[in-house]
Amino acid sequence: MSENKNYQHPDVQEAENDELEIDWMEILRKIIAIRKTLYKAAGVGVVLGIIIALSIPKQYTVTVTLSPEMGGDSKGGGLASLASSFLGGAATSGNNDALNVTLAPDIVASTPFVLELFNTRVQTLDAELDTTLVAYLDEQKSPWFSYIVKAPGIAIGAIKSLFLEEADTASVLNPFQLTEEESEKVEGLRKVLTADVDKKTAMTTISVTLQDSKVTAIVADSVVAKLQQYIIDYRIKKAKEDCAYLEQLYKERQQEYYQAQSKYAHYFDSNRNIAFQSVRAEQERLQNDMNLAYQVYSQVAQQLQVARAKIQEEKPVFAVVEPATVPLQPSGTSRKVILIGIVFLAVCGTGAWKLLVQEYWKQFRNGF
């Protein structure tokens, strides 16, 4: 019969339980003993929490959801294919496009796109400020403790300004070479502008976070409009170039046909009653040149109609699932949560110091 090695005598188990109860009771007594200190820590936490919570400005977030439907029917059922079939041409085939919908986050974060937003007209909810977005960024508030972090940079900038003379002329935004101030504003806008794409459904979500609810909605709507226009311009750029080339070619072939037609008519009228074989040969040659010019002219005209239809076909359609609206409630962590969190950290930190760290700190200090 095997012996149970895990068996303990009841008296031993009771002693361990008593010891555990004594430890918990001891901790409780220590907490009660330092309750006044904890009350003071809670009071300090409340004051700090109120100061920090009130110093952090409110922020509002606007989210817009898009469902892009790209053009370029691979089955040849688009406007260009329809126009080509009516005009006797071959149906257009699939569309190989370098711009994918998943590039929306990269487009929104690109420097040229952000710079285009600088001149967007914005207006605050209280209508006290009506200016451009780049000017509004200077009006946004910052927490008081952020100035402590920025103090070295501000001091260095002030010292540099004493030795460097800045030109008063207004500079044009140049994405190739930005100033330090412009670069900071670009980085600041990149942080508040986000775009996310669901690769399965191609749903694009654009979020903007700023300190004024109406400005946030205006900027979000402007971002969506500029993103749509950017993609549309890219999609139809090649089609427009092809159409412009065919327009020029059409005018040239038309002029050549008119010239050949005029030469033939003039020669025919001048030699109508002459029966020489050489006259007939020249007349036949001019007629063949006119017919050939007309065939080329007719083919270019057909291609031009197809190219014009393709411009409309290549335009993507964006279904705005969730439009930009002025938010009623601020986003982010609420001030109540910040206050409670700071009070909790103050009480727990003070309790840990008094119960755990202070005694070891005294021993460590007395050792030296």
Contacts in CASP RR format, 6 or more apart in sequence:
PFRMAT RR
TARGET T0000
AUTHOR 0000-0000-0000
METHOD contacts of the structure
MODEL  1
MSENKNYQHPDVQEAENDELEIDWMEILRKIIAIRKTLYKAAGVGVVLGI
IIALSIPKQYTVTVTLSPEMGGDSKGGGLASLASSFLGGAATSGNNDALN
VTLAPDIVASTPFVLELFNTRVQTLDAELDTTLVAYLDEQKSPWFSYIVK
APGIAIGAIKSLFLEEADTASVLNPFQLTEEESEKVEGLRKVLTADVDKK
TAMTTISVTLQDSKVTAIVADSVVAKLQQYIIDYRIKKAKEDCAYLEQLY
KERQQEYYQAQSKYAHYFDSNRNIAFQSVRAEQERLQNDMNLAYQVYSQV
AQQLQVARAKIQEEKPVFAVVEPATVPLQPSGTSRKVILIGIVFLAVCGT
GAWKLLVQEYWKQFRNGF
27 355 0 8 1.000
30 354 0 8 1.000
30 355 0 8 1.000
31 38 0 8 1.000
31 351 0 8 1.000
31 355 0 8 1.000
34 350 0 8 1.000
34 351 0 8 1.000
34 354 0 8 1.000
34 355 0 8 1.000
37 350 0 8 1.000
37 351 0 8 1.000
37 354 0 8 1.000
38 347 0 8 1.000
38 350 0 8 1.000
38 351 0 8 1.000
41 346 0 8 1.000
41 347 0 8 1.000
41 349 0 8 1.000
41 350 0 8 1.000
41 351 0 8 1.000
42 343 0 8 1.000
42 346 0 8 1.000
42 347 0 8 1.000
43 343 0 8 1.000
43 346 0 8 1.000
44 346 0 8 1.000
45 342 0 8 1.000
45 343 0 8 1.000
45 345 0 8 1.000
45 346 0 8 1.000
45 347 0 8 1.000
46 339 0 8 1.000
46 343 0 8 1.000
48 342 0 8 1.000
48 346 0 8 1.000
49 338 0 8 1.000
49 339 0 8 1.000
49 342 0 8 1.000
49 343 0 8 1.000
50 339 0 8 1.000
52 143 0 8 1.000
52 145 0 8 1.000
52 338 0 8 1.000
52 342 0 8 1.000
53 335 0 8 1.000
53 338 0 8 1.000
53 339 0 8 1.000
54 335 0 8 1.000
55 143 0 8 1.000
55 144 0 8 1.000
55 145 0 8 1.000
56 143 0 8 1.000
56 335 0 8 1.000
56 338 0 8 1.000
57 140 0 8 1.000
57 141 0 8 1.000
57 142 0 8 1.000
57 143 0 8 1.000
57 211 0 8 1.000
58 211 0 8 1.000
58 330 0 8 1.000
59 209 0 8 1.000
59 210 0 8 1.000
59 211 0 8 1.000
59 330 0 8 1.000
59 331 0 8 1.000
59 332 0 8 1.000
60 209 0 8 1.000
60 210 0 8 1.000
60 211 0 8 1.000
60 212 0 8 1.000
60 213 0 8 1.000
60 216 0 8 1.000
60 327 0 8 1.000
60 330 0 8 1.000
60 331 0 8 1.000
61 207 0 8 1.000
61 208 0 8 1.000
61 209 0 8 1.000
61 216 0 8 1.000
61 327 0 8 1.000
61 331 0 8 1.000
61 332 0 8 1.000
62 207 0 8 1.000
62 208 0 8 1.000
62 216 0 8 1.000
62 217 0 8 1.000
62 219 0 8 1.000
62 220 0 8 1.000
62 324 0 8 1.000
62 325 0 8 1.000
62 326 0 8 1.000
62 327 0 8 1.000
63 205 0 8 1.000
63 206 0 8 1.000
63 207 0 8 1.000
63 220 0 8 1.000
63 322 0 8 1.000
64 205 0 8 1.000
64 206 0 8 1.000
64 207 0 8 1.000
64 220 0 8 1.000
64 221 0 8 1.000
64 223 0 8 1.000
64 224 0 8 1.000
64 320 0 8 1.000
64 322 0 8 1.000
64 323 0 8 1.000
64 324 0 8 1.000
65 203 0 8 1.000
65 204 0 8 1.000
65 205 0 8 1.000
65 206 0 8 1.000
65 320 0 8 1.000
65 321 0 8 1.000
65 322 0 8 1.000
66 203 0 8 1.000
66 204 0 8 1.000
66 205 0 8 1.000
66 206 0 8 1.000
66 224 0 8 1.000
66 228 0 8 1.000
66 318 0 8 1.000
66 319 0 8 1.000
66 320 0 8 1.000
66 321 0 8 1.000
67 201 0 8 1.000
67 202 0 8 1.000
67 203 0 8 1.000
67 204 0 8 1.000
67 318 0 8 1.000
67 319 0 8 1.000
67 321 0 8 1.000
68 101 0 8 1.000
68 202 0 8 1.000
68 204 0 8 1.000
68 231 0 8 1.000
68 316 0 8 1.000
68 317 0 8 1.000
68 318 0 8 1.000
68 319 0 8 1.000
69 316 0 8 1.000
69 317 0 8 1.000
69 318 0 8 1.000
69 319 0 8 1.000
70 97 0 8 1.000
70 101 0 8 1.000
70 235 0 8 1.000
70 316 0 8 1.000
71 95 0 8 1.000
71 235 0 8 1.000
71 313 0 8 1.000
71 314 0 8 1.000
71 315 0 8 1.000
71 316 0 8 1.000
71 317 0 8 1.000
72 78 0 8 1.000
72 94 0 8 1.000
72 95 0 8 1.000
72 97 0 8 1.000
72 313 0 8 1.000
72 314 0 8 1.000
73 81 0 8 1.000
73 94 0 8 1.000
73 95 0 8 1.000
73 313 0 8 1.000
74 93 0 8 1.000
74 94 0 8 1.000
74 95 0 8 1.000
76 91 0 8 1.000
76 92 0 8 1.000
76 93 0 8 1.000
76 94 0 8 1.000
77 91 0 8 1.000
78 92 0 8 1.000
78 313 0 8 1.000
79 309 0 8 1.000
79 310 0 8 1.000
79 312 0 8 1.000
79 313 0 8 1.000
80 92 0 8 1.000
80 306 0 8 1.000
80 307 0 8 1.000
80 309 0 8 1.000
80 310 0 8 1.000
80 313 0 8 1.000
81 91 0 8 1.000
81 92 0 8 1.000
82 309 0 8 1.000
83 305 0 8 1.000
83 306 0 8 1.000
83 308 0 8 1.000
83 309 0 8 1.000
84 90 0 8 1.000
84 91 0 8 1.000
84 92 0 8 1.000
84 302 0 8 1.000
84 306 0 8 1.000
85 91 0 8 1.000
87 302 0 8 1.000
87 305 0 8 1.000
87 306 0 8 1.000
88 302 0 8 1.000
89 302 0 8 1.000
89 306 0 8 1.000
92 306 0 8 1.000
92 310 0 8 1.000
95 314 0 8 1.000
97 235 0 8 1.000
99 231 0 8 1.000
99 234 0 8 1.000
99 235 0 8 1.000
101 197 0 8 1.000
101 202 0 8 1.000
101 204 0 8 1.000
102 197 0 8 1.000
102 199 0 8 1.000
102 202 0 8 1.000
104 195 0 8 1.000
104 197 0 8 1.000
104 204 0 8 1.000
104 206 0 8 1.000
104 227 0 8 1.000
105 194 0 8 1.000
105 195 0 8 1.000
105 196 0 8 1.000
105 197 0 8 1.000
107 113 0 8 1.000
107 195 0 8 1.000
107 227 0 8 1.000
107 230 0 8 1.000
107 231 0 8 1.000
108 114 0 8 1.000
108 193 0 8 1.000
108 194 0 8 1.000
108 195 0 8 1.000
108 206 0 8 1.000
108 223 0 8 1.000
108 227 0 8 1.000
109 190 0 8 1.000
109 193 0 8 1.000
109 195 0 8 1.000
111 175 0 8 1.000
111 178 0 8 1.000
111 186 0 8 1.000
112 175 0 8 1.000
113 226 0 8 1.000
113 227 0 8 1.000
113 230 0 8 1.000
114 186 0 8 1.000
114 189 0 8 1.000
114 190 0 8 1.000
114 193 0 8 1.000
115 173 0 8 1.000
115 175 0 8 1.000
115 182 0 8 1.000
115 186 0 8 1.000
116 226 0 8 1.000
117 133 0 8 1.000
117 189 0 8 1.000
117 219 0 8 1.000
117 222 0 8 1.000
117 223 0 8 1.000
117 226 0 8 1.000
118 132 0 8 1.000
118 133 0 8 1.000
118 134 0 8 1.000
118 173 0 8 1.000
118 185 0 8 1.000
119 132 0 8 1.000
119 133 0 8 1.000
119 134 0 8 1.000
120 132 0 8 1.000
120 133 0 8 1.000
120 218 0 8 1.000
120 219 0 8 1.000
120 222 0 8 1.000
121 130 0 8 1.000
121 131 0 8 1.000
121 132 0 8 1.000
121 133 0 8 1.000
121 218 0 8 1.000
122 129 0 8 1.000
122 130 0 8 1.000
122 131 0 8 1.000
122 132 0 8 1.000
122 133 0 8 1.000
122 136 0 8 1.000
122 214 0 8 1.000
122 215 0 8 1.000
122 218 0 8 1.000
122 219 0 8 1.000
123 129 0 8 1.000
123 130 0 8 1.000
123 214 0 8 1.000
123 215 0 8 1.000
123 218 0 8 1.000
124 130 0 8 1.000
124 136 0 8 1.000
124 212 0 8 1.000
124 214 0 8 1.000
124 215 0 8 1.000
125 212 0 8 1.000
125 213 0 8 1.000
125 214 0 8 1.000
125 215 0 8 1.000
125 326 0 8 1.000
129 136 0 8 1.000
129 139 0 8 1.000
131 139 0 8 1.000
133 189 0 8 1.000
133 215 0 8 1.000
133 219 0 8 1.000
134 185 0 8 1.000
136 212 0 8 1.000
136 215 0 8 1.000
137 185 0 8 1.000
137 188 0 8 1.000
137 189 0 8 1.000
140 210 0 8 1.000
140 211 0 8 1.000
141 211 0 8 1.000
147 154 0 8 1.000
171 179 0 8 1.000
173 182 0 8 1.000
178 186 0 8 1.000
192 208 0 8 1.000
192 209 0 8 1.000
192 210 0 8 1.000
193 206 0 8 1.000
193 207 0 8 1.000
193 208 0 8 1.000
193 223 0 8 1.000
194 206 0 8 1.000
194 207 0 8 1.000
194 208 0 8 1.000
195 204 0 8 1.000
195 205 0 8 1.000
195 206 0 8 1.000
195 207 0 8 1.000
195 227 0 8 1.000
196 204 0 8 1.000
196 205 0 8 1.000
196 207 0 8 1.000
197 203 0 8 1.000
197 204 0 8 1.000
197 205 0 8 1.000
198 204 0 8 1.000
198 205 0 8 1.000
203 321 0 8 1.000
206 220 0 8 1.000
206 223 0 8 1.000
206 224 0 8 1.000
206 227 0 8 1.000
207 220 0 8 1.000
208 216 0 8 1.000
208 219 0 8 1.000
208 220 0 8 1.000
208 223 0 8 1.000
209 216 0 8 1.000
209 331 0 8 1.000
210 216 0 8 1.000
210 219 0 8 1.000
213 326 0 8 1.000
213 327 0 8 1.000
213 328 0 8 1.000
214 326 0 8 1.000
216 326 0 8 1.000
216 327 0 8 1.000
217 324 0 8 1.000
217 325 0 8 1.000
217 326 0 8 1.000
217 327 0 8 1.000
218 324 0 8 1.000
220 324 0 8 1.000
221 323 0 8 1.000
221 324 0 8 1.000
224 318 0 8 1.000
224 320 0 8 1.000
224 324 0 8 1.000
228 316 0 8 1.000
228 318 0 8 1.000
231 316 0 8 1.000
232 315 0 8 1.000
232 316 0 8 1.000
235 314 0 8 1.000
235 315 0 8 1.000
235 316 0 8 1.000
236 311 0 8 1.000
236 314 0 8 1.000
236 315 0 8 1.000
238 314 0 8 1.000
239 307 0 8 1.000
239 310 0 8 1.000
239 311 0 8 1.000
239 313 0 8 1.000
239 314 0 8 1.000
240 311 0 8 1.000
242 307 0 8 1.000
242 310 0 8 1.000
243 304 0 8 1.000
243 307 0 8 1.000
243 308 0 8 1.000
243 310 0 8 1.000
243 311 0 8 1.000
246 300 0 8 1.000
246 303 0 8 1.000
246 304 0 8 1.000
246 307 0 8 1.000
247 304 0 8 1.000
249 300 0 8 1.000
249 304 0 8 1.000
250 297 0 8 1.000
250 300 0 8 1.000
250 301 0 8 1.000
250 304 0 8 1.000
253 293 0 8 1.000
253 296 0 8 1.000
253 297 0 8 1.000
253 300 0 8 1.000
254 297 0 8 1.000
256 293 0 8 1.000
256 296 0 8 1.000
256 297 0 8 1.000
257 290 0 8 1.000
257 293 0 8 1.000
257 294 0 8 1.000
257 296 0 8 1.000
257 297 0 8 1.000
259 293 0 8 1.000
260 286 0 8 1.000
260 289 0 8 1.000
260 290 0 8 1.000
260 292 0 8 1.000
260 293 0 8 1.000
260 294 0 8 1.000
261 290 0 8 1.000
261 293 0 8 1.000
261 294 0 8 1.000
263 286 0 8 1.000
263 289 0 8 1.000
263 290 0 8 1.000
264 283 0 8 1.000
264 286 0 8 1.000
264 287 0 8 1.000
264 289 0 8 1.000
264 290 0 8 1.000
267 282 0 8 1.000
267 283 0 8 1.000
267 286 0 8 1.000
268 283 0 8 1.000
268 286 0 8 1.000
271 279 0 8 1.000
271 282 0 8 1.000
271 283 0 8 1.000
END
